[in-house]
Amino acid sequence: MRSAEDYQKWYQQPHTAGHWLDKFVYGLPELHRQELRTAHYVSGVGCNATASILALLPLAQSGLLDIAQKVIVEIKVGSSEGGAKGNPGTHHPERSGVVRTYAPFGHRHTAEVIQELGLSNVALTMTSVDLVRGALATAHVQLEPGTLTRDLWKVYRQVVAENLFLRLVKERQGVYRVPEPKILAGSNYADLGFDLDEGTGHLVAMCAIDNLMKGASGSAVQCMNIMFGFDETLGLEFSGLHPI
């Protein structure tokens, strides 16, 4: 968080080092690549925030998003998001076969989405599913009147072209027609997808990531590469564990 007041709002406790807040760059290269080149301090990113931000990024950057309307993001997450301390609900036998919404409102990562995309009306909902690693953000938004599918193809292709670890997944047939966390396990890629109801302007925007890579350590290595002038992909070329 860049604001001590916002930190207290979302974390229910005062920030103990407020004088450091303006020294850090938010560690998501797709948003802050230029700042990272000269940064001395970089923050970690929330995995659910990463998936949500990247799902919305092409829309926010292009101005196609109707920011007066509420943005609702449903995020399906695996057990590796269970936190630093175990509890009965995160134990793997208990998690097997589960589909359980555990944070309908107020998840802390909401603050990162609001801050980084400049939005004010955002709600994140977290649902645990029978998955170990991976996260899928599905965002429901309204677009500016008159937006067509061909307009979306243009802005999504531009964002993907500008960011080495973003891919557009929108196929008419096959098993993996939309973003799927399963094929991203072990990789630093984020797969984006979308579908538009042109009659109503309702868009479903999707982003799949490995929460342990693009949502955590992978983004950290990517930031380090940029800070030290290395190739941005160094050490991050692995394409994923599936399919073999």
N, C-alpha and C positions, 0 to 999 in steps of 0.2 A: 504494500500500500504506500502511496505517496503522501497520504494525509494521516496524521496521528488521530484525528477525529474519526475518520473512516475506519481506521484500525480498531479503535475502541468499540465502534458500532458493530463490527462484524466478529470481533474476537472477544468481546465482553470483558476486556481488561486494558489498562493503559499501555501504550507503547513505552518501553523502557529506554529507548535510544532514539528519540525523535530527531535528534540532530544528524543522524545518518540517513534519513529517508530520502533526501534529495541527492545523495551521492551514488545511488544505485540505478542502473538501467535494467528494466524488466527483460528477463532473459528469453525472449522469444524472437529469434532472428527475423522471422517473416514480418515483424512489426518494427524492429529497431536495429536493423543490420548496420546502418550508417553510424548510429551512436555507439554500437558495440566496438567499432574499429578503434575508438579512442577511450573506451571505458576502462576504469580501474576496478570497479565493483559491479557485479551483475547478480541480480536476484534469481532464485529458482522460480520455476513456474508451477502452477497447480495443474495437475494432469487433466482434470475435468474442465478447467478454464481453458487449457490449450485446445482441447477438442472443440469446445464451444466457440472460442474465438476464431479458430481456423474454419469452422463450418460457416461462420458469418462474414469472414474477411472479404470475400469477393463482393458481397452485397454492400458492406459498410464502406469500402474503398471507392466503389463506383457510384455511390449515391442512389442506388436503386431501392434501398431499404426505406420503408415508410417509418421513420423514427417516432412518429406520433402514436404508433400502435405498439401494443405489448409484444415482446419477444419471449417466446416460451421454448425452453430447451429441455428435452428429456434425455438423460444420459444413462446408458446401461453400462455397468462396471463389473469387473471381475474381483476375485477375492484378494488379489494382491493390493487392492486399494483399502484393505482392512485397517490400516494404521499401524503405528509402532507397537501398540499393545494389543494382545489377543483378548478375545471375549467369546462367550459361547456362540454368538451369532456369526463370528468370522471363522470358526473352526471348520475345516474342509468337509468332514462328514455331514455337518449341519448345513453347509452351503450347497451340497450336492442336490441338483434338481430344483434349486430355489429360484423364484422370481419375486423379489421383495423390495418394495419402495420404502426407503429408510430416511429420506430427506425430501419431503414434498416441497418445502420452501426453506429459504434461509441458509442454504449451504454457503460456506465461506468463499468458495471459488466464484460465486456470483459477483463479488466485489471486483475481482480481477477483470471479468468480462465488461462490467460497467466502466471501469477505469480505462481499460486499454482500447475499447471501441467507442468511447464517448457516448454511450447509451445511458438512459435513465430509467427505463421501464423493462427490466429483465427478470425472468424467473427461471431458475434451474431446479430440476427435479431429478434425484438420484435413485436408480433402481439396480439392486444387486441381481445378477443372473449367474447361471451355472457356467462360469468362465474363470480361469485363473488370472490371465493377463490380457489386457485389452480394454478399450472403452469406445463406445459408439454414441456420439452426440447427434440427436435428431432435433433440429430447430424448426419451429413453426413461426413464420413471419408473414407480414403483409408487404407487398412491393408497391412502389409508386404506380399510379394508374397508367395503363397503356404499356407496361413492360411485357415484352414477349419472350418466348423461349430462346429465340435467336439472339436477343440482347444478353441473356444469361450465358449462352455459349461463349460469347465474345469476352465477357468479363472474367469468367472462370478460366478460359484459356490464357488470358493475360496474366492472371495471378499465378497459374501453374508455370508459365514460361519464366516468370521472374523469381521463382523459388524452387531450388533444386530438389527439395524433399516433399513437395506437394505434387499430387497426381490427381487427375480427374478420372473418376470411374462412373461411367454412365453408358451401359451397354443395353442392347435390345434383347439379347439372348445369352444363354450360358448360365453357369452356376453363380458367378460373381458379377452380377449386373450392377450392383451398388456397393458402396464401401463396406468392408467386412473385416473386423479386427483379427479374425483367425489367420489371415494371410499376411498380417503385419507383425506377428510375434517375432521379436528379436531385431526388428528393423526400426530405423529412424524416420520412415516415411509416414506421411499423413494422406489418406485417400479422401477426396472430396466428391460429393455427389449432390444432385438436386432434382426436384420434380416440381413443375409449376402448373397450377390450375389457372389458365389464362383468363377464364371467365370471371374469376373472383380476385385474382392477384395473390392468392394464398400460395406460398412457396414452402416446400419442405426441403431444408438444407441439411446435409449429412457430413459428418467427418468421423473416420475411424482411425485410431492410433493404438500403438502399444503404449500403455500408460507408464511402463517402466523405461521406455526409450524416449520417444518424442515427447512424452509427458513428464520426463524427469531427466535421467542420465544422458540420453541421446542429445537433447537440447542443450544440456550443460557442455558436452563435448563440442557441439556445433558452435556454441558461443565462444568457447576457448579458442577454437580454430580461427574464428574471425578476429578475436582480440589480438592474437599473436601473428596474424598475417598468413596463416597456413591455408591450404586448400580447405574450403568449407566442408567437404565431404570426407576429409581424412579420418580414418578409423570408423567410418559410418557407412561403408559401402554395402554391408550385408543386406540382402534383399528380403530376408524373412525365412521362417522355419517351415512354412507350408505354402504351396505344395512342394513335395520333395521331387 
